[in-house]
Amino acid sequence: MDKWLTLEQIAEYLQMSTSSIYKMAQAGKIPAYKVGRQWRFKKEEIDRWVKNQTRKK
């Protein structure tokens, strides 16, 4: 079962500000889903995204 996280939880998990995560989600730079007026994130997709980001550097 997928673990869904809120904007605040993802910001804490990635040690980034909520505004940075929000901007990245809006721009499509981070895997995110808009549910109504809120953003939701799948932890597994975020973990995969982080691995891919560190490989690119």
N, C-alpha and C positions, 0 to 999 in steps of 0.2 A: 504494500500500500504506500502511495506517495505521501511524503510529509510536506505539507504546505506551510509556508512562512509568510508573515506580514512584512511590510516595508521596514518597520522598526526592528523586527527580528533579524532580517537580512542585513540591515545596517550594523547592528551589533555583531552579528556573525562575521561580517567582512571587515569590521572595525573602520567603517566609513560613516559619513554623515547621511542622515535620511535624505537631505536635499540632493546630495550627489547620486544616491541610488535612484531617487525619483527621476532625476534628469536622464540618467542612463536608461531607465525603463522606458521613458517617453521616447527617447531617441532610438530604441531598439538595440542598444549596445549590451544589454544584459537580458538573459531569458526571463521573461515576466509575462503575467497574464492580468488583464484588467477585468475585475469582477465588480460590476456596478461602477462605483466611484473609487474603488480601492484596488491597489496592486497586490498580487499574490505571486509567490515564487515557489518553485519545486526545489527542495533542498538538493536532490540528486542532480538536477540540471545546473544548479549553481556550482556544485562541486566540480562537475565536468567543465563548466565554463572557466572556473578558476584554474584548473589544470591546463586548459588550452591557452589561457592568457600567459601563464608562466612559461610555457614552451615557446611562445612567440618572441620573448625577450632575449 
